[in-house]
């Protein structure tokens, strides 16, 4: 039987801490959330590998390093309300639920949403709720949010999502340009979001976040 507890510690010690992620709430959450419960059953044995884990239809569970570094840059506090866009099977939402006051996990794939809801409930994370809806529209019903995490790649960020961020709030995503990408964090001030680059990263572009291709005749 796999020793997932030992693998979890190894993940933190070899993938997270060496990436300059030292904030206790992140380390504590990643040590306590069983990542193997938030991946497809066939991938449980590689749940703690340092690579993205496919979950179908071009979607993945983000690798631990990228998630941890984005969470560190977003500086989530215990009183924050957080919107996770692209919840997938719920791993990022579970980690954040141990750090924040409330988490809204948005997922447009009904099968993924159902599995994420079940996994979060099994872990007793009753401050995280899974909702179904178009990812590119965000979740205005519970807005504004202190933090928004887009858990996947984007080529463009819809204004509708930025508008759901509280003044002074933070938003993070991996911006893709072809095969290259970089993780950026934005801060809303004076009614607009200003972005800064944090580190290099790649992620599959989420549905609704690709730039529409135009044809030139």
DONUNU-846483 format. One record per residue (C-alpha): x, y, z. Coordinates in steps of 0.25 Angstrom, whole numbers, plus 5000, padded with zeros to 4 digits. Example, Ala and Ser with C-alpha at 12.3 -4.5 7.8 and 13.67 -1.06 7.14 Angstrom:
504949825031505549965029
END
This chain:
500050005000500550144996501050225008500350355003500750435016502250415013502050454999501350575003502450615012503450585001502650674991502750795001504250775004504650754989503650834981503050944990504150995000505250994989504351084981504451194992503151164997503251175012501951235018501451145028499951145024500351085010501350985016500250935026499150925016499950845006500450755017499050725022498250725009498250585003498550614988498350464984496850494988496750604977497350534965496650424956496750284963497650234952498650344955498750334970500050264970500650394963499850494971501150554977501950554964502450694960501650694948500250734944499250614945498250604933496750604937496150594923495750694912497150764913496950794927498050764938498250774953499350884954500750834959501050864973502150964970501351054962500151054971500951084983501751194977500451264972499851244986501051314992500951424983499451444985499751455001498351395005497951425019497051355029495951465027495951455011494851415002495451344990494851304976495551184970495251184955495451044948495350964961495550834954495550724964495650824975497150814980497450964979496150994986496450894997497850955000497251095000496051055009497051035020497651175018496451255016495051295022494251245010494451184996493551184984494051074974493551104960493550984950492750974937492950824935491750764943492550634945493750704950492950794959492150664965493550594968494150724974492950744983492950604988494450614991494350744998493250685007494050565010495150655015494150725024494450865017493150925019493651065016493751025002492651024992492650964978491751044968491551004953491651114943492451174931493851194935494051324927492851384934493351364948492351364959491751504961490751454971491751454983492651564978493451644982494551554986495851574993496551484984496351414971497151294966497051254952497551104953497951084939498551164927497951284920498251364908497351474912496651514925495251554923494851694929493651624936494551544945495451664948494251744952493851634963495151664970495051754983495851884983497151844988496951704984497851614977497651524965498651414960498751334947499751274937499751354924500051274912500651314899500851194890501651094898502251194907501551254919501751334932501051344945500551484948499851544960498951664958498451764969497151844968497451994971496652114966495652024959496651954950497551834951499051854950499851724947501251684950502051564946502451464957503151344951503151254938502051144937501151074927499751024928498750984918497851094914496451084921495151084913494751224910496151284912496751274899496851384889495951374877496751354864496351444853496551414839497251504829496851494814
END
